[in-house]
């Protein structure tokens, strides 16, 4: 795993995993957590590709997906910026939380836990037991 700082953004790249998904997930997470401020400019495709030593098409694909998510916007001649809409980021954050919860519940059910078991387990973990 390789750690790389590009501007104010920190990336952890595992070359054994799909790079596009890693870049996308790390941007999504950083924006949702507020590590990248609303309206901030993000590195150009070329700049990020060179810094991470990856193909620019990989970065472009991740940037296109961020734009489809409504998390970034292109400004002609200026670059790509995180959306200035707090509502858009909050909406995305809630969607992401829902996906994580659904995934967690499905994995627990696949382990044989019932909904009652899952709630009991979560209550114990929440109380520090």
C-alpha positions in Angstrom: 0.0 0.0 0.0 1.3 3.4 -0.9 0.5 6.7 0.9 0.5 9.8 -1.2 -0.4 13.4 -0.3 -1.7 15.4 -3.3 -2.5 19.0 -2.3 -4.5 18.8 0.9 -5.8 15.3 0.1 -4.2 12.1 1.5 -4.5 8.9 -0.6 -3.8 5.3 0.3 -3.4 3.3 -2.8 -3.3 -0.5 -2.9 -2.2 -1.5 -6.4 -3.8 -5.0 -5.9 -7.2 -3.4 -5.8 -9.1 -1.4 -8.6 -7.6 2.1 -8.6 -10.7 3.8 -9.9 -12.8 2.6 -7.0 -10.1 3.5 -4.5 -9.8 7.1 -5.8 -13.6 7.5 -5.9 -14.2 6.0 -2.5 -11.4 8.2 -0.9 -12.8 11.4 -2.5 -16.4 10.5 -1.5 -15.3 9.8 2.1 -13.2 12.9 2.4 -16.0 15.1 1.0 -18.7 13.4 3.2 -16.5 13.8 6.3 -15.7 17.4 5.5 -12.0 16.8 5.1 -12.3 18.7 1.8 -14.2 21.9 2.2 -17.3 22.8 0.1 -16.2 24.8 -3.0 -12.5 23.6 -2.7 -10.7 23.0 -6.0 -9.4 19.5 -6.4 -6.3 18.5 -8.2 -6.5 18.3 -12.0 -6.8 14.9 -13.6 -3.2 15.2 -14.9 -1.8 16.4 -11.5 -3.4 13.6 -9.6 -2.5 10.9 -12.2 1.2 12.1 -12.1 1.3 12.2 -8.3 -0.2 8.8 -7.9 1.7 7.4 -10.9 -1.5 6.0 -12.6 -3.2 6.4 -15.9 -5.1 9.7 -16.3 -8.1 7.8 -17.7 -8.4 6.1 -14.3 -8.6 9.5 -12.6 -11.0 10.9 -15.2 -13.4 8.0 -14.7 -13.4 8.7 -10.9 -13.9 12.4 -11.5 -16.9 11.7 -13.9 -18.5 9.6 -11.2 -18.0 12.3 -8.6 -19.7 14.7 -10.9 -22.6 12.3 -11.5 -22.9 12.0 -7.7 -23.3 15.8 -7.5 -20.2 16.1 -5.3 -18.1 18.0 -7.8 -18.6 20.4 -10.6 -16.4 21.5 -13.5 -15.8 25.2 -14.1 -14.7 25.9 -17.6 -11.1 27.1 -17.7 -10.8 26.8 -13.9 -10.9 23.1 -13.0 -13.0 20.8 -10.9 -14.4 21.9 -7.6 -16.2 20.3 -4.7 -19.9 21.4 -4.8 -20.7 24.4 -2.7 -24.1 22.8 -1.8 -24.1 21.5 1.8 -27.5 20.0 1.1 -26.1 17.9 -1.7 -23.2 16.6 0.4 -25.6 15.9 3.3 -27.9 14.0 0.9 -25.0 11.9 -0.4 -23.7 11.3 3.1 -27.1 9.9 4.2 -27.3 7.7 1.1 -23.9 6.4 1.8 -24.8 5.7 5.4 -27.8 3.7 4.2 -25.7 1.6 1.9 -23.2 0.9 4.6 -26.0 -0.1 7.1 -27.7 -2.4 4.5 -24.3 -4.0 3.7 -23.6 -4.6 7.4 -27.0 -6.1 8.0 -26.8 -8.4 5.0 -23.3 -9.6 6.1 -24.6 -10.3 9.7 -27.6 -12.2 8.3 -25.2 -14.2 6.1 -23.4 -15.1 9.3 -26.7 -16.5 10.7 -27.6 -13.6 13.0 -31.3 -12.6 13.3 -32.4 -9.0 13.4 -32.9 -9.4 17.2 -29.3 -10.8 17.5 -27.9 -7.9 15.5 -29.7 -5.3 17.7 -28.5 -7.1 20.9 -24.9 -7.2 19.5 -25.0 -3.5 18.6 -26.4 -2.5 22.0 -23.6 -4.4 23.7 -20.9 -2.8 21.4 -22.5 0.7 21.9 -22.3 0.2 25.7 -18.6 -0.9 25.4 -19.1 -4.5 26.3 
